[in-house]
Amino acid sequence: MIVSELFNQINGSYRGTDDSVPTADPDLQYWYDTTNRKITEWLNDPVNIEPGTVATDGTTLTGTNTQFTLYAPDGIITVNGETPRIIGSITSDTELEVTVDFTNTVSAESFKHQPEVTEMTDLADTIPVEDPYWLVYAVASELAFNDLTYEDKAPALNAKANSLYRMMVRNKRRTTTVGPRTIPTNVYRIGS
């Protein structure tokens, strides 16, 4: 989903057919700011910790049970206790280089990865969250809460956003970077 479609969806959820999407500042900038803040909140959520562990040494990040080849250069890696680092190059599923040395040498630490995300500033920008409809309701609920005309819609919009957020978290926990987790089952053969 791109920002223009997101804003149309937000407007429909928040205002219905009463008004149109803002086209000029300060209202348009307020919509962008709220959207960017909600995206940042999602990307910084602890649920986004990746499977596997890593060790640091200088600019090298060595992983155990990791899938670094699914990432891209210029993405951001955050190892616990360190400031975020930009990925410079990816050697394999278990080794990558960052652009700035790690301050500490650590081993068996958890880590977070996020794609390179720039603030949404253009109506053609792509939304970088798993479920853009969560973002629709999250932004709409905040806009409605701060608008006297539509503040009565805020609780219902917030409830819908929270429901979609829980589903997004549940889906994130169900899968790993290499695919869905297997569910053990005990099925007995009939008549053997």
N, C-alpha and C positions, 0 to 999 in steps of 0.2 A: 504494500500500500504506500502511496506517496502522500506528501503533506496536504496537497489540495484536496484529495479524497478524504483524508483524515479530518480536515477542518469541516468539510461538508457533512461528514458523519457526526462530528461533535455538534455542529449547529443543529442538525436534525434531532439529536438526542436531547439537547439542552434547550433550544428555543422552538423546536417544531417548525412550523411555517410562518411564525411571527416576524422573523427578521432574517437577514442574509449574513453570510460570513463577512467579518470586517475586511476591508480592503486597504485601510491606511492606518498609520500609527495614530494614537498610542494603543488602540484596541488590538490591532494585528500583532504588534510586538508583544503585548500581554499574552496572547494565545501562543505565540512562539516560545516565550519564556516559560510558561506553564508546561507546555509539551516537552521542552528540553529538560526541565526539572524532573518530570515524571520518568523520562527515559533514564536519566542519571540515577534516580532512586532504584529503578529495576536493575540496572547494570551493577550497582553496588550492593545489591541484596546478597546475603551470605549463601543463598541457594545456588548461586552461580559459581561456587567452588568446584573446580574440575576434579574428576577422578584421577587417582594416582598421586604420587609424591615426587618432589624434585629436590635436587641438590644444586647449590650455586658455587661457582669458583670463577672469580673475575667476571668476564662477560659471558661465560658458558653456563647454560642451564641444562642439567642432565636429569632426565625423568625416568621413573619406574612406573610401568603400566599407563603410559601416556600416549597420546596420538597427536604429536606436534605437527605432523604433515597435514592435518585438517585446518591448521591456522594459516595465516598469511603474514608476510612481512608488513611492518607498520602497525600490526595489532599491538595490544597492550597486555603484558604479563605482570601480575602482582603476586609476589611471594610474601607470605606472612612475615611481618616485621620489616619489610622493605618498602620503599616508594615504588610506584608503578614504573616499569621499564618498557621501552619500545622494542619490538622484535626486529632484529636486523636481518638475520637469515636463519633458515631452517635446514639442518643437516639431515635429520631422520625423525622417526616417531619419538625417539628418546633423547634427542639433542638439538638445541638451538642456541643461537647467539643473540644477545641483546646489544643495544648501541652504547650503553653506559655500564661500567663495572658495578656489580653488586657490592654494597658496603660490607656485608657480613658473609662469611662462608657458612652455609647451613646444609643440613642433610635431612631427608625424610620430612620435608615441610609440605603443607598443602598450598595450593595456588589457585589464582583466578585468571581467566583469560577473557578478554573482550575484544571484539573487532575494533579496528580504528573507527571511532565514532566522532564525528564533528557535529557541532550544534546545527539543528535544523534552522536554516535561514532562507530557504527557497521553497516555493510551492511544488517543485519537482523532486525534492529530496526524498529518499526512501526511508521508511520508518524501520529502525533496527531492533525491534522487539519481536518475540516469538508470536504473540497474539496482539495484533494492532487494535482489535476491538476492546481489549482491556484498556489500552491507551485512550481510546475514544471515550469510554465511560469515566475513566480516572480524571481526564482533563475536563470533561463536561461537568462532572460533579463539583470540581473545584471552582470552575467558572460560575456555575449556578449558585454555589454557596456564597460567593462574593457579589451576587447580583440580586438586589431587592425584588426585582420583578419575577425571578425564577428560583428564588431560594427554597421554595417548597418542594422543588424537584430534586434538590441535592441529596437527601437521604436515600431515595430510590436509586439514583444514579450511582451513588457511592456503594450501595449494597450490590448492584450489578458489577461494578468494577472489582469489588472485593471477591465476589464469586469467580469472576474470570481470572483474577490474580491467583486464587487458590488452585484453580485448574491448571494454570500455567506452571505453578510451582510443582504440582503433582506430576504433570507431564515431564518436567525437567528431572524430577527424582526418579521417574520410571525408566528413563533411558540413560545411556552413557554415551560417550563420544563415538563408540564403535557399534552402537545399535541397542535395541531393547534388551533389558535383562531377561533371562529365562526364568520361568516360573516352574518350580518343581511340582510334578503331579504324580499321583499314585493311581494308575488305572489298571484294574485287574481284568484279565481276559475271561471272556464268558465261554464256558464249555471246553476248557483245555485240559 
